């Protein structure tokens, strides 16, 4: 997802390091994403819209679920990310997956979709219910809108690791200062209901990164690195406090000393039916 912060700028950026981080992040939440998409009823033959598609991870996963008899359209405002998404889909022969450069807050479809999905998109929007309401008009009667997002309130270590807690606090404060909503995963159900969707269902999937898993330190350090500009600009922490050159190794050492499990942000999902449904 990109270019959708409250002032129109994606707070984490779109440079090569951030795109690489998005690849790693997507791989780490692929299984809960698949589980939630299947639970929401995304299946064979459906026509699906993916909001804030970025590098196309969710669009291509949805393409796998709907099969070649279905179709998926991904929209995003970042041409750099879409170039990667198109190339990957073409290289994989996924002709039923396509991409459009567009603003998710205003784009209108010429033909209705059976389902609309958006992963890690509402997190960055100032008025998520209005965007959900807008896109409900891109659904066929009875179609599904589905949101997947993070709830950073579920992120912690067990046992407690002070350095990890401090970094999580920095990330939450920086996201909030930059206009993002780090706890929005817990609010997806009410947001969809406020937008007029019916029969809203929601649940979350919590991961556990075991002691010694390099993904734990890489995850925290990667987000801190991408968010460093906002962390410093908003006075959350100084460049010296961040110490980006050694941050990942310091996190890894702290987790290892404590034999700690890292619980990354909860992957929350919610879906409901179009208000036009009978």
C-alpha positions as CSV (number, residue, x, y, z in Angstrom):
1,X,0.0,0.0,0.0
2,X,1.3,3.4,-0.8
3,X,0.6,7.2,-1.0
4,X,-2.4,7.3,1.2
5,X,-1.5,9.1,4.4
6,X,-3.8,11.9,5.5
7,X,-2.0,14.5,3.5
8,X,-1.7,12.1,0.5
9,X,1.9,10.8,1.3
10,X,2.5,7.2,2.5
11,X,4.5,7.7,5.7
12,X,6.9,4.7,5.1
13,X,7.9,5.9,1.6
14,X,8.5,3.9,-1.6
15,X,12.3,3.7,-1.9
16,X,14.0,0.4,-2.7
17,X,14.6,-0.5,0.9
18,X,11.0,0.0,1.8
19,X,9.8,-2.0,-1.2
20,X,12.1,-4.8,0.0
21,X,10.7,-4.5,3.5
22,X,7.2,-4.8,2.1
23,X,8.2,-8.0,0.4
24,X,9.4,-9.5,3.7
25,X,6.3,-8.2,5.5
26,X,4.0,-9.7,3.0
27,X,5.8,-13.1,3.2
28,X,5.4,-13.0,7.0
29,X,1.6,-12.4,6.9
30,X,0.8,-14.5,3.8
31,X,-0.8,-17.3,5.7
32,X,-3.1,-15.2,7.9
33,X,-4.0,-13.2,4.8
34,X,-4.9,-16.3,2.9
35,X,-6.9,-17.6,5.9
36,X,-8.9,-14.4,6.2
37,X,-9.6,-14.1,2.4
38,X,-10.9,-17.7,2.4
39,X,-13.0,-17.1,5.5
40,X,-14.5,-14.0,3.8
41,X,-15.6,-16.2,0.9
42,X,-13.1,-15.1,-1.8
43,X,-13.2,-18.0,-4.3
44,X,-13.3,-19.4,-7.8
45,X,-14.7,-17.3,-10.6
46,X,-15.0,-14.1,-8.6
47,X,-14.2,-10.6,-9.9
48,X,-12.1,-8.9,-7.1
49,X,-10.8,-5.4,-6.6
50,X,-7.6,-5.0,-4.4
51,X,-7.3,-1.5,-2.9
52,X,-3.8,-0.1,-2.3
53,X,-2.3,-3.1,-4.0
54,X,1.3,-1.9,-3.8
55,X,3.6,-4.6,-5.1
56,X,0.6,-6.8,-5.9
57,X,0.9,-9.3,-3.1
58,X,-2.8,-9.5,-2.2
59,X,-3.9,-9.1,-5.8
60,X,-1.9,-12.1,-6.8
61,X,-3.0,-14.2,-3.8
62,X,-6.6,-13.3,-4.6
63,X,-5.9,-14.3,-8.2
64,X,-4.8,-17.7,-7.0
65,X,-8.1,-18.1,-5.1
66,X,-10.4,-16.9,-7.9
67,X,-8.5,-18.9,-10.6
68,X,-8.2,-18.0,-14.3
69,X,-11.9,-18.0,-14.7
70,X,-12.0,-15.1,-12.3
71,X,-10.2,-11.7,-12.4
72,X,-8.5,-9.3,-10.0
73,X,-7.8,-5.6,-10.5
74,X,-5.3,-3.9,-8.1
75,X,-5.2,-0.1,-7.8
76,X,-2.5,2.0,-6.2
77,X,-1.1,5.5,-6.5
78,X,2.6,4.4,-6.6
79,X,3.8,3.9,-10.2
80,X,7.1,2.4,-8.9
81,X,5.3,-0.3,-6.9
82,X,2.9,-1.0,-9.8
83,X,5.8,-1.5,-12.2
84,X,7.0,-4.3,-10.0
85,X,3.5,-5.7,-9.5
86,X,2.9,-5.8,-13.3
87,X,6.2,-7.4,-14.1
88,X,5.8,-10.1,-11.5
89,X,2.3,-11.0,-12.6
90,X,3.4,-11.1,-16.3
91,X,6.4,-13.3,-15.5
92,X,4.1,-15.7,-13.6
93,X,1.6,-15.8,-16.5
94,X,-1.2,-14.4,-14.4
95,X,-3.2,-12.8,-17.2
96,X,-6.3,-12.5,-15.1
97,X,-4.5,-10.1,-12.6
98,X,-4.2,-6.5,-13.8
99,X,-3.2,-3.2,-12.2
100,X,-4.3,0.5,-12.5
101,X,-2.6,3.6,-11.1
102,X,-5.3,5.4,-9.2
103,X,-6.3,7.0,-5.9
104,X,-8.1,4.6,-3.7
105,X,-10.1,7.4,-2.2
106,X,-11.9,8.4,-5.4
107,X,-11.5,5.7,-8.1
108,X,-14.8,4.3,-9.6
109,X,-15.2,1.1,-11.4
110,X,-16.9,0.8,-14.8
111,X,-18.2,-2.7,-13.9
112,X,-19.2,-3.9,-10.4
113,X,-17.0,-6.4,-8.4
114,X,-18.1,-9.5,-6.5
115,X,-15.6,-8.6,-3.7
116,X,-13.3,-5.7,-2.7
117,X,-10.3,-6.3,-0.4
118,X,-7.9,-3.9,1.1
119,X,-4.9,-5.0,3.2
120,X,-3.0,-2.4,5.3
121,X,-4.9,0.5,3.6
122,X,-7.3,1.8,6.1
123,X,-4.4,2.2,8.5
124,X,-3.2,5.2,6.5
125,X,-6.5,6.9,5.8
126,X,-8.0,9.8,7.8
127,X,-11.6,8.8,7.1
128,X,-11.6,5.0,6.5
129,X,-15.4,4.7,6.7
130,X,-15.9,7.1,3.9
131,X,-13.5,5.1,1.7
132,X,-15.3,1.9,2.5
133,X,-18.7,3.6,1.8
134,X,-17.3,4.9,-1.5
135,X,-16.2,1.5,-2.7
136,X,-19.3,-0.3,-1.6
137,X,-20.8,1.4,-4.7
138,X,-18.2,-0.6,-6.7
139,X,-19.8,-3.8,-5.5
140,X,-22.6,-5.8,-7.1
141,X,-25.7,-6.3,-4.8
142,X,-24.7,-8.7,-2.1
143,X,-21.0,-8.3,-2.8
144,X,-18.4,-8.5,0.0
145,X,-16.1,-5.7,1.2
146,X,-13.1,-7.0,3.2
147,X,-10.5,-5.1,5.2
148,X,-7.3,-6.6,6.6
149,X,-5.1,-4.5,8.9
150,X,-2.8,-4.4,11.8
151,X,-3.6,-3.9,15.5
152,X,-0.3,-2.8,17.1
153,X,-2.0,-3.2,20.5
154,X,-1.3,-6.9,20.3
155,X,2.4,-6.5,19.7
156,X,4.7,-7.3,22.7
157,X,7.4,-9.7,23.9
158,X,7.1,-12.5,26.4
159,X,8.9,-12.1,28.7
160,X,9.2,-8.4,28.6
161,X,12.2,-7.0,26.7
162,X,12.6,-3.2,27.5
163,X,14.4,-2.4,24.2
164,X,11.6,-4.0,22.1
165,X,9.0,-2.2,24.2
166,X,10.7,1.1,23.7
167,X,10.9,0.6,19.9
168,X,7.2,-0.5,19.7
169,X,6.3,2.7,21.6
170,X,8.4,4.8,19.2
171,X,6.6,3.2,16.2
172,X,3.1,3.7,17.7
173,X,3.8,7.4,18.5
174,X,5.4,8.1,15.1
175,X,2.5,6.5,13.2
176,X,0.0,8.5,15.2
177,X,2.0,11.8,14.8
178,X,2.1,11.1,11.0
179,X,-1.6,10.6,10.8
180,X,-1.8,6.8,10.7
181,X,-3.9,4.6,12.9
182,X,-1.8,1.9,14.5
183,X,-4.7,0.3,16.4
184,X,-7.2,0.3,13.5
185,X,-7.3,-3.5,13.3
186,X,-9.4,-3.5,16.5
187,X,-11.9,-1.0,14.9
188,X,-12.4,-2.7,11.5
189,X,-15.8,-4.1,12.5
190,X,-17.3,-0.8,13.6
191,X,-15.8,1.0,10.6
192,X,-17.5,-1.4,8.1
193,X,-20.7,-1.1,10.0
194,X,-20.5,2.7,10.0
195,X,-20.0,2.5,6.3
196,X,-23.3,0.7,5.9
197,X,-22.2,-2.8,5.4
198,X,-24.3,-5.6,6.7
199,X,-23.6,-8.9,8.5
200,X,-20.1,-7.8,9.5
201,X,-17.8,-10.5,10.8
202,X,-14.3,-9.9,12.2
203,X,-11.5,-11.8,13.8
204,X,-7.7,-11.6,14.2
205,X,-4.7,-13.9,13.8
206,X,-1.8,-13.5,16.2
207,X,1.6,-14.7,15.3
208,X,4.4,-15.8,17.6
209,X,8.1,-15.4,16.6
210,X,10.1,-17.9,18.6
211,X,13.4,-17.2,20.4
212,X,16.2,-17.2,17.9
213,X,14.0,-16.4,14.9
214,X,15.9,-13.7,12.9
215,X,12.6,-12.3,11.6
216,X,11.8,-10.8,15.0
217,X,14.7,-8.3,15.1
218,X,14.4,-7.8,11.3
219,X,10.8,-6.9,11.6
220,X,11.2,-4.3,14.3
221,X,14.4,-2.8,12.9
222,X,12.9,-2.7,9.4
223,X,9.8,-0.7,10.3
224,X,11.9,1.6,12.5
225,X,14.3,2.2,9.6
226,X,11.5,3.0,7.2
227,X,9.8,5.2,9.8
228,X,13.0,6.9,11.0
229,X,12.3,10.2,9.3
230,X,8.9,10.5,11.0
231,X,10.3,9.3,14.3
232,X,13.0,12.1,14.3
233,X,10.8,14.8,12.7
234,X,8.1,14.4,15.3
235,X,10.5,14.3,18.2
236,X,9.7,10.7,19.2
237,X,13.4,9.8,19.3
238,X,16.7,11.2,18.1
239,X,19.0,9.8,15.5
240,X,21.4,8.7,18.3
241,X,18.6,6.9,20.2
242,X,17.6,5.0,17.1
243,X,21.2,4.0,16.2
244,X,20.0,2.4,13.0
245,X,23.4,0.9,12.1
246,X,23.3,-1.4,15.1
247,X,19.5,-1.5,15.9
248,X,18.8,-4.9,14.4
249,X,21.7,-6.6,16.2
250,X,20.8,-4.9,19.5
251,X,17.3,-6.1,19.2
252,X,18.4,-9.6,18.4
253,X,20.8,-9.7,21.3
254,X,18.1,-8.4,23.7
255,X,15.6,-11.0,22.6
256,X,18.2,-13.8,22.8
257,X,19.3,-12.9,26.3
258,X,15.7,-12.9,27.5
259,X,14.8,-16.1,25.5
260,X,11.8,-14.0,24.4
261,X,9.0,-14.6,22.0
262,X,7.9,-11.6,19.9
263,X,4.2,-11.2,19.2
264,X,4.1,-9.1,16.1
265,X,1.0,-6.9,15.4
266,X,-2.3,-8.8,15.2
267,X,-3.5,-9.3,11.6
268,X,-7.2,-8.4,11.9
269,X,-9.8,-9.0,9.3
270,X,-13.4,-7.8,8.9
271,X,-15.9,-8.2,6.1
272,X,-19.5,-7.5,5.3
273,X,-22.1,-7.4,2.6
274,X,-22.9,-4.5,0.3
275,X,-25.7,-2.3,1.6
276,X,-27.5,-2.8,-1.7
277,X,-28.0,-6.5,-0.8
278,X,-31.5,-7.7,-0.5
